[in-house]
């Protein structure tokens, strides 16, 4: 068994009831489902923040593509894909 700690959160009565239904239907505990949901949310948000930080670091280091150049590349890719599809 992995180590864990206890955390208390406030939810609406409606959400608690829904979580209880889900727990019953999936034969999991409300605690297990809530922990899974929080972990998925935190991991997703951290990925977003880390991506933003990498982008900012690239910008500071000058690793950027001007907007017009990026749009030209996108337009060329769309044109090439359209020709290949035809």
N, C-alpha and C positions, 0 to 999 in steps of 0.2 A: 504494500500500500504506500502511495506517495504521501509526503508530508502535506498538510493543509492547515489553513487558519480560518477562523470564523470572522465574517464580516456581516454587518447588519445594513439592509437597505430599506427604503420606504417605497412601496408601490401602491397603486390604487387597488381598492377592493376588486374591481373588475379584472385587473391584470392578475391578481392573486388567484382569482377563481379560474381564469383561463389557464394559468400555469398548473393549477391543481388538476384540471381536466386533462391537460396534456400529459402530466405525470401519470395519471391513472391510465390513460389510453396507451401510453408507451411503456408502462410498468417501470418507470424511473422515478426517482425522488424529485420533488420540486427543487431541492438544493442542487442536485446534480445537473438538472436542466438549466437552472439559473447560472451556475458556474460555467457551463458550456457556452451559454449565450454571452456572458460577460467576456470570456476568453476570446471568442470569435470577434466580438466588437473591438476589444482592445488590440488584438493582433492586426485587424484591418486598419484601424486608425493609426497605429504605429507605422504600418507600411506607407500610408499616405504621408504622414509627417516626415518620415525618412526620405521619401521620394522628393518632397519639397526641399528638404535640406540639401540633398544631392544636387538638385537643380540650382539652388542658390549658390552652392559651392562652384558648380560649373560656370555660372554667370560671373562670379567674382574672378575666376581663373581665365575668363575670356573664351570659354568653350561654348560659344553660342552660334546660332545661325540666324542672320537677319530675316525678318518677317517675309520680305519680298522674295528672298532666295528660297525660303521654306515653301512658300506658296507656289513658286515656279516648279519645284521638285514634286509637289503634290499634284499639280496640274499635269505634269509630264507623266506621272505614274497613272493617273486616271486616263489620260489619252492612250497610253500603251495598253492598259487593261481593256479599254473599249475596243481597240484594234484587235487584240487577241481573242476577245469574246465574239467578234464578228466572223 
